């Protein structure tokens, strides 16, 4: 098959170690929890030794806290080490980069939700591991990465960038939509009939599903997997996605700097990529240690999300022993200001979760705070008077008289060419 040959050739040239990582991950996919944690401890010890000897930043950090790598004898001992933040990655960028030589590295960059630009070098083995972890997740759905796929990841390019993007897409048997005009959209929907999977921004996948359903273009579309990334996947998305593509949208969780943290299995559980990352939950906040990246080590990194980890005793019907992330409830550090009190932004998560659980009201929402003591709630769905009352009552439970609120329903925001945020504050 030509697509397979082209894809594999490109992978061997760009990521020469990916084949060995794929072989390893296929084996470890069915390891026991004891095997997985034993491997994590071995990788952690190697990482700490390397970081201490090869980076000025971590040597200074460890010495300042009177800690040596040999002091970390169990996975739990990692809590002895200090945490780091995105600001640290930006401010101490040069000192975090290892002074060791690597055969090959890639430039990685991300602006993040804070707008602080982060640029770093990712070594080839870490990059290949990350790609292999994604491909392992694909295999859970019977997909090979060279199969025909649709991609939702921006379309606001100048002419030269657009041509370059099309060439790269062709090499990966990939296509994407560059605009939602009638002719282009129908062509895109037609291509989906021969695709195995689609992936990209969750809101773009949902927006496309809605249009396909409205225009009646989904009769020949039956995908193996629909993967949403980088944004919240609302429960309200799923009905439209299932109707358009035949399957629900599953989640891939991670970040440019941390790598893939978790991947959702066919049973609906978010399994942690334990061979690649060590995950802690500290006061509801996720802390990540990347066990594979040596060129730019991330040790006890505050990724910036509030999460809930499942009990370690929880078993998944899929049979995998990898620990599970139960919920990703929202971003850390985004405060909501009332007239007198301050609230965490994940309050909105629980407001709309309650509406879904108690009233079967699954809503696609965005909340905007224009000023202290004021919140504007925008809901995409059309609400009856009773449903509007239920939303207002749920909001009042959390904010009472401390907040002036407005509720606008039947609201469709303009399709943005960037991540859709569930909460925007102008304070």
C-alpha positions in Angstrom: 0.0 0.0 0.0 1.5 3.3 -1.1 0.3 5.3 1.8 1.9 2.9 4.3 5.2 2.9 2.4 5.3 6.7 2.3 4.3 7.1 5.9 6.8 4.5 7.2 9.6 6.0 5.1 8.9 9.4 6.5 8.8 8.1 10.1 12.1 6.3 9.7 13.8 9.4 8.4 12.3 11.7 11.1 11.9 9.3 14.0 14.4 6.5 13.7 13.7 5.1 17.1 9.9 4.9 16.8 9.8 1.3 15.7 11.5 0.1 18.9 9.2 2.3 21.0 6.1 0.9 19.3 7.3 -2.7 19.9 8.0 -1.9 23.6 4.6 -0.2 24.1 2.8 -3.1 22.5 4.3 -5.3 25.1 3.9 -3.0 28.1 0.2 -2.4 27.1 -0.7 -5.5 29.1 1.7 -5.2 31.9 0.5 -5.6 35.5 0.5 -2.5 37.7 3.6 -3.9 39.5 5.5 -4.1 36.2 4.4 -0.6 35.2 5.4 1.0 38.5 8.6 -0.9 38.6 9.5 0.5 35.2 8.5 4.0 36.3 10.8 3.8 39.3 13.7 2.7 37.1 13.1 5.4 34.6 12.7 8.0 37.3 16.0 7.2 38.9 17.8 7.4 35.5 16.1 10.7 34.8 17.1 12.3 38.2 20.7 11.1 37.9 20.8 12.6 34.4 19.1 15.9 35.3 21.4 16.4 38.3 24.6 15.9 36.3 23.5 17.5 33.0 21.4 20.6 33.9 22.4 23.6 35.9 18.8 24.2 36.9 18.1 20.9 38.6 21.5 20.7 40.2 20.8 24.0 41.9 17.3 23.0 42.8 18.3 19.7 44.4 21.2 21.3 46.2 19.1 24.1 47.5 16.7 21.5 49.1 19.5 19.3 50.3 18.3 16.4 48.1 20.4 14.0 46.0 19.0 11.7 43.3 19.8 8.7 45.4 17.4 9.9 48.1 14.5 9.0 45.8 14.0 5.3 46.5 10.3 4.9 45.8 7.8 6.7 43.5 6.3 8.4 46.5 9.7 9.9 47.4 9.4 12.2 44.4 7.2 14.5 46.6 10.5 15.5 48.3 11.5 17.4 45.2 10.2 21.0 44.5 7.6 21.6 41.8 8.2 23.8 38.8 5.8 26.0 36.7 5.6 27.2 33.2 7.1 30.5 34.3 10.2 28.5 35.4 10.4 26.8 32.0 10.4 30.3 30.3 12.6 32.1 32.8 15.3 29.4 33.3 15.0 27.9 29.8 18.8 27.7 29.1 19.6 26.3 32.5 16.9 23.6 32.2 18.2 22.4 28.8 20.8 19.6 29.3 24.4 20.2 28.3 24.6 16.6 27.0 24.9 15.8 23.2 22.0 14.3 21.4 22.1 12.8 17.9 18.9 14.6 16.9 16.5 17.2 18.5 13.4 19.0 17.4 12.4 22.5 18.1 9.1 22.7 20.0 7.1 25.8 20.8 3.9 26.7 22.4 2.2 29.9 23.5 0.0 28.2 26.1 -3.1 29.6 27.7 -1.1 32.3 29.5 0.4 33.7 26.3 4.0 33.2 27.6 5.9 31.7 24.6 7.9 28.6 25.5 10.5 27.2 23.1 12.6 24.2 23.8 14.5 21.3 22.2 12.9 17.8 22.4 15.4 14.9 21.8 14.5 12.4 19.1 13.9 9.5 21.5 11.5 11.4 23.5 9.7 12.7 20.4 9.5 9.2 19.0 8.2 7.8 22.3 5.5 10.4 22.3 4.4 9.6 18.8 4.5 5.9 19.5 2.3 6.4 22.6 -0.3 8.1 20.4 -0.1 5.3 17.8 -0.6 2.8 20.5 -3.8 4.6 21.5 -4.9 4.4 17.8 -4.3 0.7 17.8 -6.9 0.3 20.6 -9.5 1.3 18.0 -8.1 -0.9 15.2 -6.3 2.0 13.4 -2.9 2.2 11.8 -1.5 5.7 11.7 -1.1 5.7 7.9 -4.8 5.2 7.3 -6.8 8.0 5.6 -7.6 10.7 8.2 -9.2 14.2 8.6 -7.4 16.8 10.6 -8.8 19.9 12.4 -5.9 22.2 13.4 -6.3 25.6 12.0 -6.9 26.9 8.5 -5.9 30.6 8.5 -2.7 30.4 6.4 -1.1 32.6 3.8 -0.6 31.0 0.4 2.9 29.6 1.0 2.0 28.1 4.4 -1.1 26.6 2.9 0.8 24.9 0.2 3.4 23.6 2.7 0.6 22.3 4.9 -1.0 20.5 2.0 2.3 18.7 1.1 2.8 17.6 4.7 -0.8 16.4 4.9 -0.4 14.4 1.7 2.7 12.6 3.1 0.6 11.6 6.1 -2.5 10.6 4.1 -4.2 13.4 5.8 -6.7 16.1 4.7 -8.2 19.1 6.5 -10.8 21.7 5.9 -9.6 25.3 5.2 -12.9 27.0 5.3 -16.6 26.2 5.8 -17.9 27.5 2.5 -20.5 25.3 0.8 -18.4 23.8 -1.9 -15.3 23.2 0.2 -17.3 21.7 3.0 -19.1 19.2 0.7 -15.7 18.1 -0.7 -14.4 17.6 2.8 -17.5 15.6 3.8 -17.1 13.4 0.7 -13.4 12.7 1.7 -14.6 11.6 5.1 -16.4 8.6 3.5 -13.0 7.0 2.8 -11.4 8.1 6.1 -10.7 5.8 9.1 -10.5 8.5 11.7 -10.5 12.3 12.3 -8.7 14.3 15.0 -8.0 17.8 16.2 -9.6 20.7 18.1 -12.7 19.3 19.8 -14.9 22.4 19.0 -14.0 22.1 15.3 -14.9 18.4 15.2 -18.2 19.2 16.8 -18.9 22.2 14.5 -18.2 20.0 11.5 -20.5 17.2 12.9 -23.3 19.7 13.3 -23.0 21.0 9.7 -22.8 17.4 8.3 -26.1 16.6 10.2 -27.8 19.8 9.2 -26.9 19.3 5.5 -27.6 15.5 5.5 -24.1 14.7 4.3 -23.2 11.9 6.7 -24.9 8.8 5.1 -21.6 7.4 3.8 -19.5 8.3 6.8 -18.5 5.6 9.3 -15.3 6.2 11.2 -13.4 4.0 13.6 -12.3 6.8 15.8 -13.0 10.5 16.5 -10.4 12.1 18.7 -10.6 15.5 20.3 -7.6 17.3 21.6 -6.5 20.6 23.2 -10.0 21.6 24.3 -12.8 20.5 26.6 -15.1 17.8 25.2 -18.6 18.8 26.3 -21.1 16.0 26.8 -23.4 18.0 24.6 -21.0 17.3 21.6 -21.5 13.6 21.7 -25.0 13.2 20.2 -24.1 15.3 17.1 -20.7 13.5 16.7 -22.3 10.0 17.0 -25.0 10.9 14.5 -22.4 12.3 12.0 -19.6 9.8 12.4 -21.0 6.7 14.0 -18.9 6.9 17.1 -18.4 9.2 20.2 -15.5 11.6 20.5 -12.7 10.3 22.6 -10.0 12.3 24.4 -6.3 12.5 24.2 -4.8 14.5 27.1 -1.4 16.2 27.2 0.6 19.2 26.3 3.4 20.2 24.0 5.9 20.3 26.9 4.6 17.3 28.9 3.9 14.9 26.1 0.9 12.6 26.0 -0.4 12.2 29.6 -3.5 10.0 29.0 -5.5 8.4 26.2 -9.1 7.3 26.3 -9.8 3.6 25.7 -12.8 2.1 23.9 -14.4 1.6 27.3 -14.3 5.4 28.0 -11.5 5.5 30.6 -8.6 7.9 30.4 -5.6 5.6 30.9 -2.4 7.4 32.0 0.6 6.8 29.8 2.6 5.4 32.7 5.6 4.4 30.6 6.1 8.0 29.6 4.9 10.1 32.6 4.6 10.0 36.3 1.4 11.7 37.4 0.7 13.1 40.9 -2.5 14.8 42.1 -1.7 17.4 44.8 -4.6 19.3 46.2 -6.5 18.6 43.1 -3.8 19.8 40.8 -2.0 17.5 38.3 1.8 17.3 38.6 3.7 15.7 35.7 7.2 14.2 35.5 8.1 13.3 31.9 10.2 10.1 32.2 11.5 10.1 28.7 12.6 13.6 27.8 16.3 14.2 28.6 17.1 17.3 26.5 14.7 19.4 28.4 13.8 17.5 31.6 10.4 18.1 33.2 10.4 17.0 36.8 7.3 17.7 39.0 5.8 20.2 36.5 2.6 21.9 37.3 0.7 21.4 34.1 -2.0 23.8 35.1 -5.1 21.6 35.3 -7.4 20.5 38.1 -7.9 16.8 37.9 -9.4 13.9 39.9 -7.5 10.6 39.7 -9.5 7.4 39.9 -8.8 5.0 42.8 -5.8 2.8 42.1 -8.1 -0.2 42.7 -10.4 0.8 39.8 -10.4 -1.8 37.1 -11.2 -1.1 33.5 -13.1 -3.6 31.4 -10.5 -3.2 28.6 -8.1 -5.0 30.9 -5.3 -2.4 31.0 -3.8 -1.8 34.4 -2.6 1.7 33.7 -4.0 4.2 36.2 -7.0 6.3 35.2 -7.8 10.0 35.2 -11.4 10.3 36.4 -12.0 13.9 35.6 -10.3 17.0 34.2 -12.2 19.8 35.9 -10.6 23.0 34.7 -7.6 25.3 34.6 -5.6 26.2 37.7 -5.2 29.9 38.5 -8.2 31.3 36.8 -10.2 33.2 39.4 -13.8 34.3 39.2 -14.5 37.5 41.1 -17.8 38.1 42.8 -18.8 41.4 44.5 -17.2 40.3 47.7 -15.8 36.7 47.2 -13.4 34.9 44.8 -14.3 31.6 43.2 -12.2 29.0 41.3 -13.1 28.7 37.6 -13.8 25.0 37.9 -17.1 26.1 39.6 -18.6 26.3 36.1 -17.6 22.7 35.5 -19.7 21.6 38.4 -22.6 23.9 37.5 -23.0 22.3 34.1 -22.1 18.8 35.3 -25.0 19.0 37.8 -27.4 20.2 35.1 -26.4 17.1 33.0 -26.6 14.6 35.9 -29.7 15.9 37.6 -31.8 17.3 34.8 -30.4 15.5 31.7 -29.5 19.0 30.4 -26.2 18.7 28.4 -25.1 22.1 27.4 -22.3 23.7 25.3 -21.3 26.8 27.2 -18.9 29.7 27.5 -18.7 32.1 30.4 -17.4 35.6 30.1 -16.5 37.9 33.1 -16.5 41.5 31.8 -16.1 43.0 35.3 -16.0 42.0 39.0 -19.3 40.8 40.2 -20.6 40.2 36.7 -20.8 37.0 34.6 -22.3 36.5 31.2 -23.3 32.8 30.4 -23.6 31.8 26.8 -25.3 28.5 25.9 -25.4 27.2 22.3 -28.6 25.2 22.7 -32.1 26.6 22.6 -33.6 26.5 26.1 -37.2 26.4 27.1 -38.4 28.7 29.9 -38.2 25.8 32.4 -34.6 24.9 31.3 -33.6 28.6 31.6 -35.0 28.5 35.1 -33.0 25.4 36.0 -29.8 27.0 34.7 -30.4 30.1 36.7 -31.1 28.1 39.8 -28.0 26.1 39.5 -25.9 29.3 39.0 -27.5 30.8 42.1 -26.6 27.8 44.2 -22.9 28.6 43.7 -22.9 32.4 43.6 -26.0 33.5 45.4 -26.3 37.3 45.6 -22.6 37.8 45.1 -22.8 37.9 41.3 -24.9 39.6 38.7 -25.5 37.2 35.8 -27.0 37.1 32.4 -28.0 34.0 30.4 -28.0 34.0 26.6 -29.1 30.8 24.9 -29.3 29.8 21.2 -25.9 31.4 20.9 -23.3 30.3 18.4 -20.0 32.1 18.7 -18.0 32.9 15.6 -15.8 30.0 14.6 -12.4 30.9 16.0 -9.1 29.8 14.5 -7.7 29.0 17.9 -8.7 27.1 21.0 -12.1 27.6 22.3 -12.1 28.6 26.0 -14.9 27.7 28.3 -14.1 30.8 30.5 -12.8 34.2 29.5 -12.0 36.9 32.0 -11.4 40.5 31.1 -10.4 41.5 34.6 
